[in-house]
């Protein structure tokens, strides 16, 4: 199984109509976050099928795919990495984790982050120091900041909200809407999976400083009455 074969397999599933839609959906215009991204128009389920078929690619071949301007090729590379990480022993997991961090500049759209970071970076760091996430939370790179907060989903799933709250505080004043959405989503997950009370305690201290989108995402599962109180600033 080679990179060339993988690329041919992807192109068998390509759709010009889907590609045109993706160009708009992933904001590829000049000055937008996805500028320069190219699309074949392959659905995520089909990309997952291709990833499973080519799940034994070497890291060298995966790196070739990550360097591609084609969005689906980068996502398939990351899906392969996630699959390999799940089945790997400790040393191989470490190697994949370090490879991922070396290539964060190519994990450069929100879906690429969301479908890989929690399952590689997050899972690897569950029982380890989290310093790298705090460094990335302060990065000038939008995608590293998103990786930092989205990776904490793995901790939330283990009942740990401490790092989610700490990184959320770092990102409260971030100027990017994609970060507002990511932080709000992770805060919502804390309330849903761990404790609504813990989330409310956090929000009561910080909600007036939070961007509107971040707040809306974080309170999505609250009652209508409570959501309105937060949005009107009368908590």
Backbone as a ProteinNet text record, in pm:
[ID]
protein_1_A
[PRIMARY]
XXXXXXXXXXXXXXXXXXXXXXXXXXXXXXXXXXXXXXXXXXXXXXXXXXXXXXXXXXXXXXXXXXXXXXXXXXXXXXXXXXXXXXXXXXXXXXXXXXXXXXXXXXXXXXXXXXXXXXXXXXXXXXXXXXXXXXXXXXXXXXXXXXXXXXXXXXXXXXXXXXXXXXXXXXXXXXXXXXXXXXXXXXXXXXXXXXXXXXXXXXXXXXXXXXXXXXXXXXXXXXXXXXXXXXXXXXX
[TERTIARY]
84.2	0	88.5	69.3	155.1	73.8	145	80.9	9.3	71.7	9.5	-122.5	-124.6	-248.5	-354.8	-315.2	-409.6	-471.9	-388.9	-440	-538.4	-509.4	-601.6	-733.5	-724	-844.7	-932.3	-871.6	-947.6	-1017.2	-944.9	-1000.2	-1114.3	-1123	-1237.9	-1367.7	-1355.8	-1473.2	-1496.2	-1418.8	-1424.9	-1557.1	-1601.9	-1723.7	-1697.5	-1710	-1685.5	-1781.5	-1906.1	-2005.7	-1968.8	-1927.7	-1886.8	-1760.6	-1670	-1547.4	-1579	-1669	-1708.2	-1771	-1853.9	-1916.6	-1811.9	-1713.9	-1609.8	-1522.8	-1495.6	-1415.8	-1480.5	-1613	-1685.9	-1691.9	-1726.6	-1750.3	-1625.1	-1509.9	-1385.1	-1308	-1375.1	-1322	-1183.7	-1177.7	-1048.6	-1014.5	-1097.1	-1070.3	-948.6	-897.1	-779.9	-808.3	-719.5	-737.3	-818.8	-879.3	-957.6	-869	-919.6	-834.7	-792.5	-871.6	-838.7	-777.3	-724.8	-670.3	-567	-585	-490.9	-529.2	-628.1	-669.7	-737.8	-704.8	-764.2	-850.2	-958.2	-1051.4	-1081.1	-1089	-1131.9	-1283.4	-1342.4	-1485	-1516.4	-1444.3	-1464.8	-1526.2	-1631.5	-1699.4	-1610.8	-1636.5	-1558.2	-1575.2	-1696.5	-1706.3	-1618	-1612	-1526.1	-1378.6	-1344.9	-1207	-1169	-1262	-1235.3	-1213.1	-1288.9	-1270.6	-1130.6	-1087.7	-954.4	-847.2	-868	-771.1	-757.6	-869	-863.4	-789.7	-811.5	-748.2	-596.5	-552	-409.4	-350.5	-402.7	-363.5	-223.8	-153.1	-16.7	90.4	51.3	150.6	255.2	376.4	483.8	467.5	534.2	530.4	587.3	685.8	740.9	637	555.5	449.3	337.3	308.3	206.9	251.9	380.4	432.6	419.9	438.6	419	275.5	180.4	39.2	10.3	71.1	48.3	101.3	198.3	253.1	167.5	67.3	-17.8	-106.3	-131.4	-228.4	-372.3	-390.7	-525.4	-574.5	-684.1	-739.3	-764.4	-828.3	-863.1	-739.3	-632.8	-511	-452.8	-459	-409.4	-500.1	-631.3	-721.8	-705.4	-694.4	-673.2	-543.2	-438.8	-312.1	-333.3	-410.8	-434.9	-523.8	-621.4	-707	-626	-530.3	-441	-358.7	-307.3	-230.3	-312.7	-437.6	-525.4	-544.5	-569.6	-588.3	-461.4	-346.8	-220.8	-194.7	-225.6	-203.4	-286.9	-411.8	-500.8	-443.1	-376.8	-329.1	-183.8	-118.5	26.3	63.6	186.6	242.2	293.5	345.8	384.2	488.5	591.3	699.1	651.4	565.9	514	417.9	339.7	252.4	334.3	443.4	531.8	584.1	622.8	674.8	567.5	445.6	336.3	303.1	298.4	272.3	377.2	502.9	610.4	605.7	572	554.8	442.2	332.6	217	256.7	326	366.3	462.2	545.1	639.6	566.9	445	371.1	243.8	237.1	114.6	84.9	187.2	163.3	79.6	72.3	-6.8	-141.5	-163.7	-295.8	-368.5	-404	-432.1	-572.8	-667.8	-808.1	-881.5	-999.7	-1063.8	-1101.1	-1143.3	-1180.2	-1057.2	-944	-820.9	-780.4	-794.2	-764.6	-862	-990	-1092.6	-1096	-1059.2	-1063.2	-932.9	-834.6	-706.3	-650.4	-654.7	-585.2	-628.2	-758.1	-794.7	-748.4	-740.5	-716.7	-568.9	-486.2	-341.1	-279.7	-282.5	-221.3	-291.3	-423.2	-498.2	-478.3	-498.4	-485.5	-342.3	-244.9	-105.1	-75.5	-132.6	-99.3	-187.2	-283.2	-375.3	-301.7	-197	-124.8	15.5	32.7	164.2	151.4	263.6	259.9	199.4	129	53.2	120.3	247.8	315.5	301.8	309.9	305.4	174.3	65	-63.4	-66.1	-1.8	2.1	90.8	195.7	278.3	197.7	124.9	45.8	-70.2	-125.8	-235.9	-191.3	-60.5	-6.1	63.1	48	113.3	49.6	128.3	73.6	-3.4	11.4	-55.1	-195.8	-295.7	-435.3	-459.4	-401.5	-431.2	-366.3	-249.9	-190.3	-275.9	-331.6	-419.9	-544.7	-597.6	-715.2	-677.5	-561.6	-515	-507.1	-457	-440.5	-572.3	-677.2	-804.5	-880.3	-879.5	-954.2	-892.2	-760.9	-696.1	-748.5	-798.3	-847.1	-975.2	-1035.4	-1151.9	-1117	-995.2	-952.2	-949.5	-914.1	-912.1	-1054.9	-1138.8	-1280	-1344.2	-1314	-1370.9	-1324.1	-1215.1	-1165.1	-1210.4	-1295.4	-1346.7	-1261.2	-1165.1	-1071.7	-1101	-1141.3	-1172.4	-1069.3	-972.3	-878	-806.8	-748.2	-672	-762.4	-881.5	-976.4	-1004.1	-1030.5	-1059.2	-937.8	-820.3	-698.8	-666.3	-679.4	-651.2	-761	-883.7	-993.6	-966.2	-913.7	-883	-775.7	-679.3	-575.9	-637.5	-738	-793.8	-917.1	-960.7	-1081.7	-1071.8	-953.7	-938.3	-886.9	-886.5	-842.9	-934.7	-877.9	-954.7	-1020.4	-988	-1037	-1166.8	-1265.4	-1394.3	-1380.8	-1288.1	-1269.7	-1219.1	-1150.6	-1107.7	-1224.3	-1304.2	-1422.6	-1512.8	-1534.5	-1620.3	-1559.2	-1428.1	-1361.1	-1364.9	-1336.4	-1339	-1480.7	-1578.7	-1717.3	-1761.1	-1718.5	-1751.5	-1692.5	-1565.2	-1503.2	-1565	-1598.3	-1666.2	-1801.9	-1873.4	-2002.6	-1985.6	-1877	-1851.8	-1825.9	-1759.8	-1739.8	-1875.2	-1963.9	-2096.3	-2177.1	-2163.4	-2242.2	-2188.4	-2055.7	-1995.2	-1950	-1921.5	-1864.9	-1957.5	-1980	-2058.2	-2107.9	-2238.2	-2296	-2261	-2254.9	-2221.7	-2080.3	-1985.1	-1847.5	-1842.4	-1915.8	-1919.2	-1978.8	-2088.9	-2152	-2060.4	-1987.4	-1893.2	-1787	-1740.2	-1642.6	-1705.1	-1825.4	-1890.2	-1923.4	-1964	-2000.2	-1883	-1763.7	-1643.7	-1603.6	-1621.9	-1560.3	-1657.8	-1787.1	-1874	-1883.4	-1867.2	-1877.7	-1758.1	-1647.5	-1529.7	-1526.4	-1613	-1609.1	-1672	-1613.8	-1679.3	-1817.2	-1908.2	-2046.9	-2057.7	-1981.9	-1988.4	-1942.2	-1834.2	-1782.5	-1887.9	-1950.8	-2053.5	-2172	-2218	-2333.2	-2306.4	-2189.9	-2155.1	-2152.3	-2097.6	-2078.1	-2209.5	-2310.8	-2437.6	-2548.5	-2511	-2608.1	-2704.8	-2659.9	-2745.6	-2817.6	-2805.2	-2877.3	-3022.4	-3106.9	-3246.5	-3253	-3360	-3376.9	-3368.5	-3433.1	-3432.5	-3290.8	-3214.7	-3078.8	-2988.6	-3006.2	-2927.4	-2952	-3077.6	-3109.4	-3047.4	-3040.4	-2978.4	-2830	-2764.1	-2621.2	-2600.8	-2682.6	-2665.8	-2699.3	-2786.8	-2821.6	-2731.4	-2643.2	-2548.9	-2612.1	-2712.1	-2783	-2771.2	-2664	-2641.3	-2587
-118.8	0	124.9	212.9	329.4	458	569.8	701.1	720.9	677.3	691.8	615.8	494.2	415.8	481.9	535.5	604.3	723.8	799.2	917.2	877.1	769	719.9	676.3	610.6	564.1	681.9	787.3	906.4	968.3	974.9	1040.5	961.8	833.4	754.5	803.4	861.6	906.5	1056.7	1123.8	1269.9	1318	1432	1494.8	1643.3	1689	1830.6	1920.4	1877.5	1957.1	1967.7	1856	1857.9	1943.3	1935.5	2014.4	2163.6	2205.2	2346.5	2391.9	2306.4	2338.6	2348.9	2259.3	2258.6	2383.5	2431.1	2553	2668.8	2675.4	2781.4	2749	2624.2	2585.4	2599.3	2568.3	2572.6	2703.7	2804.3	2941.8	2948.4	2919.2	2912.4	3040.2	3143.9	3268.8	3341.7	3435.9	3511.4	3583.9	3566	3628.4	3545.2	3435.2	3348.9	3238.2	3170.2	3075	2955.6	2919.5	2803.4	2839	2959.6	3006.2	2907.8	2873.1	2783.3	2636.8	2601.2	2461.1	2416.9	2297.5	2239.5	2120.1	2097.4	1989.4	1901.1	1771.9	1675.4	1657.8	1678.5	1655.9	1513.5	1463.4	1326.6	1335.8	1260.1	1264.7	1205.3	1245.1	1192.1	1040.9	985.3	837.9	767.3	822.5	761.4	779.6	893.1	913.2	813.6	784.9	685.4	547.1	514.9	385.9	375.4	483.9	485.1	473.5	546.1	539.7	397.4	325.2	187.2	96.7	122	39.8	59.2	181.7	214.7	238.9	169.5	201.4	152.2	91.3	46.2	134.2	250.6	340.5	379.9	398.6	442.2	589.8	633.8	775.5	861.3	807.9	882.1	909.3	808.2	827	915.8	902.8	988.9	1134.9	1156.8	1293.5	1350	1267.1	1311.1	1359.5	1283.6	1322.7	1450.9	1466.2	1587	1712.5	1696.8	1811.1	1849.6	1770.3	1795.1	1918.2	1994.7	2104.1	2053.9	1923.5	1865.4	1828.3	1888.8	1874.1	1728	1656	1516.7	1428.9	1459.1	1379.9	1401.3	1524.6	1551.2	1486	1492.7	1431.7	1279.7	1217.6	1072.1	1036.6	1116.5	1092.1	1095.4	1190.4	1203.2	1090.1	1048.7	936.6	807.6	790.9	675	682.1	800.5	818.1	782.8	828.6	798.3	648.5	580.3	435	364	408.9	347.3	370.3	490.1	524.1	434	409	326.3	186.9	133.4	-5.2	-17.3	97.6	98.1	65.9	17.8	3.1	138.7	143.9	271.7	345.8	276.8	343.4	395.9	319.1	364.1	481.2	477.7	592.6	719.7	706.8	822.3	874.2	782.7	821.7	894.4	842.7	905.9	1042.6	1051.6	1179.4	1283.5	1246.7	1341.2	1378.4	1282.9	1309.4	1410	1392	1482.4	1625.1	1638.9	1772.6	1837	1757.3	1809.8	1862.5	1813.3	1846.8	1928	1997.8	2073.9	2181.6	2229.2	2331.3	2276.1	2142.8	2079.2	2029.4	2040.9	2011.1	2145.3	2192.9	2334.9	2366.4	2296.9	2336.8	2274.1	2326.7	2287.9	2139.9	2083.4	1941.5	1852.5	1895.5	1819.4	1812.8	1925.2	1930	1841.9	1862.8	1799.9	1647.9	1596.8	1452.4	1382.4	1458.5	1395.9	1434.6	1561.3	1607.6	1535.8	1519.5	1453.2	1308.4	1244.1	1100.3	1065	1164.9	1143.5	1225.7	1356.8	1443.2	1426.6	1435	1424.9	1292.5	1184.3	1050.7	1028.1	1070.7	1050.6	1125	1243.3	1327.7	1304.5	1214.1	1191.8	1173	1094	1062.7	1124.7	1234.3	1297.9	1449.1	1517.6	1664.4	1727.8	1837.6	1900.8	2029.2	2050.1	2175.7	2212.7	2112.7	2140.6	2207	2172.8	2233.3	2381	2416.4	2556.5	2637.5	2574.9	2643	2666.9	2565.9	2580.6	2678.2	2683.1	2776.7	2921.4	2945.3	3081	3101.7	3004.8	3010.8	3117.3	3168.2	3258.7	3182.4	3051.2	2966.9	2929.3	2970.6	2943.4	2795.5	2710.1	2567.2	2504.4	2552.9	2503	2542.7	2661.3	2702.5	2614.2	2582.5	2494.2	2354	2303.7	2173.3	2172.1	2281	2287.2	2265	2333.5	2321.3	2194.3	2158.3	2039.9	1911.5	1910.5	1792.2	1759.9	1860.1	1835.4	1752.5	1728.8	1640.1	1503.4	1457.3	1327	1327.7	1441	1451.5	1456.3	1533.4	1544	1405.3	1325.9	1190.9	1102.5	1143.4	1071.8	1139.4	1241.7	1309	1423.5	1468.7	1573.9	1701.9	1807.4	1935.1	2043.6	2014	2114.5	2186.9	2111.3	2172.3	2241	2190.6	2258.4	2399.1	2412.8	2543.7	2635.5	2581.6	2663.9	2713.4	2626.7	2667.8	2759.5	2735.4	2824.9	2967.2	2980.4	3114.5	3183.6	3108.4	3165.8	3216.6	3144.2	3172.2	3262.4	3306.8	3389	3514.5	3571.4	3696.6	3674.1	3550.3	3520.3	3591	3633.9	3710.5	3624	3495	3408.3	3336.8	3347.5	3282.9	3131.8	3070.8	2926.5	2884	2972.5	2943.8	2964.1	3066.5	3088.7	2965.5	2911.7	2793.5	2671.7	2654.6	2538.4	2542.6	2659.5	2673	2651.7	2714.1	2696.3	2551.6	2482.8	2340.1	2258.7	2279.7	2202.7	2236.2	2362	2397.7	2327.8	2325.6	2255.8	2108.4	2047.2	1906.2	1881.4	1976.3	1962.5	1957.8	2049.6	2051.7	1927.6	1875.1	1758.7	1628.9	1613	1485.5	1477.3	1592.4	1588.5	1654.6	1785.6	1855.1	1989.5	2004.2	2133.5	2237.8	2195.1	2287.2	2343.4	2257.9	2303.9	2404.2	2374.7	2466.8	2600.5	2597	2722.7	2803.2	2735.9	2806.8	2879.1	2813.4	2875.3	2994	2974.4	3079.2	3202.6	3182.5	3296.7	3392.1	3336.9	3420.4	3484.8	3411.3	3453.6	3492.6	3468.3	3480	3621.1	3722.5	3859.8	3899.5	3826.9	3855	3767.4	3666.8	3570.8	3629.1	3602.2	3639.5	3573.8	3640.5	3593.8	3450.9	3419.3	3284.1	3179.6	3207.6	3114.9	3089.4	3195	3181.7	3101.1	3133	3061.9	2911.6	2876	2733.9	2667.1	2735.1	2672.7	2651.3	2733	2723.3	2657.1	2594.7	2539.3	2440.4	2366.6	2265.8	2317.2	2445.2	2503.8	2526.5	2547.2	2580.7	2715.8	2739.2	2865	2983.7	2972.4	3082	3113.2	3008.9	3030.2	3085.3	3035	3088.5	3237.4	3276.9	3418.9	3504.7	3452.4	3527.4	3549.4	3444.8	3459.8	3559.1	3548.3	3634.7	3780.6	3801.1	3938.2	3990.6	3902.4	3945.3	3971.5	3891.2	3915.4	3795	3717.6	3606.2	3659.1
0	0	0	-96.3	-108.3	-103.2	-90.5	-93.8	-227.1	-334.3	-467.1	-474	-421.8	-420.8	-334.6	-220.4	-132	-203.6	-271.3	-342.5	-452.4	-521.2	-623.6	-561.7	-447.1	-376.9	-336	-285.7	-248.6	-369.6	-478.2	-596.8	-659.6	-630.5	-677.1	-612.7	-492.1	-417	-430	-513.7	-522.6	-583.9	-535.4	-585.7	-606.7	-729.1	-758.7	-681.2	-670.3	-597.5	-450.2	-388.4	-247.8	-230.5	-325.4	-317.6	-318.5	-404.8	-412.2	-280.9	-222.8	-94.2	16	14.5	118.2	111.8	-8.8	-25.5	50	43.3	116.4	265.8	299.3	438.7	524.3	467.4	543.5	524.5	472.6	468.2	405.1	275.4	206.5	130	144.1	74.1	130.3	52.5	95.7	225.7	322.6	453.5	550.8	503.5	592.1	648.5	752.5	824.3	739.8	639.1	556.5	422.1	411.9	283.3	227.7	100.9	34.5	38.9	119.6	128.2	-1.1	-47.1	-167.4	-128	-200.8	-167	-288.1	-260.4	-362	-359.5	-242.3	-226.2	-185	-84.2	-33.8	105.7	130.6	260.1	369.6	493.3	605.6	619.9	606.9	613.8	510	389	287.2	322.1	379.9	422.3	531.6	621.1	726	664.4	561.3	493.4	432.9	369.6	309.1	417.4	529.1	639.4	692.3	705.6	755	655.4	527.5	424.3	421.3	455.8	448.1	586.8	686.5	824.6	863.6	771.1	802.3	737.4	688.5	629.5	733.4	688.6	778	811.6	918	953.8	841.1	769	656.3	549.4	518.2	419.8	473	601.2	661.9	656.2	676.6	669.9	528.1	427.9	289.3	270	322	310.7	387.5	502.9	582.5	512.5	428	354.9	234.2	205.9	88.8	109.2	3	10.6	8.9	-17.8	-26.9	112.5	150.7	285.6	320.3	229.4	258.4	277.5	207.7	225.6	365.3	413.9	549.4	653.3	631.6	729.2	731.8	617.5	615.1	686.6	665.6	735.9	886.6	934.3	1078	1129.9	1049.4	1090.2	1100.3	1010.8	1019.5	1147.5	1178.5	1302	1425.1	1428.4	1541.7	1555.6	1443.8	1447.4	1494.7	1444.7	1485.7	1634.1	1681.5	1822	1913.2	1875.6	1957.8	1980.1	1879.3	1884.2	1928.5	1951.4	1973.5	2117.4	2135.4	2269.2	2317	2438.7	2499	2415.9	2371.7	2298.1	2163.4	2097.4	1967.6	1985.7	2093.4	2122.1	2141.5	2212.3	2233.8	2100.2	2014.1	1883.3	1801.5	1803.4	1728.7	1786.9	1918.4	1986	1946.5	1951.3	1917.3	1769.4	1684.5	1541.8	1520.3	1591.3	1579.6	1618.6	1731.3	1776	1676.8	1613	1514.1	1390.8	1368.7	1246.6	1271.9	1384	1413.3	1309.6	1239.9	1136.6	1021.6	1009.7	904.5	955.7	1084.2	1142.5	1145.3	1026.5	1009.4	959.3	1014.9	1002.4	1120	1149	1275.4	1279.8	1167.8	1168.7	1184.8	1128	1143.6	1290.7	1358.7	1502.6	1580.1	1555.9	1639.7	1626	1507.9	1485.1	1520.4	1569.3	1601.8	1737.8	1773.6	1895	2022.8	2050.1	2176.1	2181.7	2065.9	2059.3	2050	2029.5	2031.6	2144.5	2131.8	2233.7	2367.6	2367.8	2492.9	2563.1	2490.2	2551.1	2601.5	2524.3	2566.1	2696.1	2712.5	2828.1	2950.5	2941.8	3053.5	3185.4	3184.7	3308.8	3311	3234.4	3224.2	3245	3267.1	3279.7	3154.9	3174.6	3065.9	3013.6	3046.6	3012.7	2865.6	2777.5	2634.5	2594.5	2662	2628.3	2666.2	2775.2	2816.5	2722.1	2672.8	2572.8	2445.6	2401.2	2278.9	2298	2417.8	2444.5	2427.9	2440.6	2426.1	2291.7	2201.9	2072	1982.1	1888.4	1786.5	1680.1	1679.7	1580.7	1628.8	1551.6	1585.4	1612.2	1528.9	1539.1	1661.3	1701	1825	1945	1942.3	2053.1	2057	1940	1937.4	1983.3	1941.5	1988.5	2140.5	2199.4	2344.7	2417.2	2376.8	2450	2410	2281.8	2238.5	2294	2313.7	2371.1	2510.2	2581	2717.2	2719.6	2603	2599	2656.1	2629.3	2682.9	2835	2895.4	3041.9	3096.5	3028.9	3069.6	3071.3	2970.4	2963.1	3077.9	3144.2	3262.3	3392.2	3381.6	3500.9	3550.9	3469.9	3510.8	3433.1	3503.4	3438.4	3468.9	3553.8	3602.9	3488.8	3396.4	3287.9	3185.9	3166.8	3078	3128.8	3257.7	3314.3	3308.1	3336.7	3335.3	3194.4	3096.6	2958.9	2907.4	2948.3	2910.3	2957.6	3077.7	3130.3	3045.8	2997.7	2910.8	2780.5	2730.6	2597.8	2599.4	2715.2	2723.9	2637.7	2627.7	2553.6	2410.7	2365.6	2229.6	2129.6	2019	1920.2	1813.3	1809.6	1702	1739.7	1650.8	1673.7	1688.3	1614.8	1624	1761.4	1829.6	1966.8	2062.5	2039.4	2123.5	2120.5	2000.6	1985.9	2054.9	2039.1	2097.6	2249.3	2306.8	2453.2	2505	2440	2482.1	2476.8	2373.5	2358.2	2472.9	2505.5	2612.9	2749	2771.2	2896.6	2904.7	2793.5	2790.6	2823.2	2771.5	2798.5	2947.3	3013.1	3158.3	3228.3	3190.5	3252.6	3223.2	3103.4	3061.3	3119.3	3120.1	3155.9	3301.6	3363.7	3498.9	3599.8	3585.5	3687.5	3636.2	3628.8	3592.1	3698.1	3822.3	3930.7	3913.8	3878.3	3857	3742.2	3636.1	3522.4	3563.8	3637.5	3680.6	3771.7	3857	3943.9	3861.7	3756.4	3666.6	3593.5	3541.2	3462.6	3546.6	3669	3753.6	3773.1	3769.5	3785.1	3652.5	3541	3415.1	3304.1	3317.8	3201.4	3145.4	3228.6	3178	3091.9	3105.7	3023.1	2897.6	2892	2781.7	2655.7	2538.7	2413	2404.8	2336.3	2330.3	2277.6	2172.4	2114.8	2214.9	2285.8	2386	2493.9	2539.2	2642.5	2590.5	2470.9	2414.2	2403.2	2356.5	2345	2482.4	2580.7	2711.9	2786.6	2758.2	2832.4	2749.7	2641.3	2546.9	2610.9	2712.7	2775	2899.5	2928.5	3041.8	3002.4	3101.3	3073	3001.8	2928.3	2855.9	2950.9	3066.6	3163.7	3212.1	3242.3	3292.2	3181.9	3058.3	2946.5	2929.6	2939.1	2923.2	3032.5	3152.2	3262.6	3236.9	3189.3	3156.8	3043.7	2940.2	2824	2855.5	2951.7	2992	3103	3154.7	3257	3393.1	3427.4	3554.3	3649.4	3635.3	3727	3860.2
[MASK]
+++++++++++++++++++++++++++++++++++++++++++++++++++++++++++++++++++++++++++++++++++++++++++++++++++++++++++++++++++++++++++++++++++++++++++++++++++++++++++++++++++++++++++++++++++++++++++++++++++++++++++++++++++++++++++++++++++++++++++

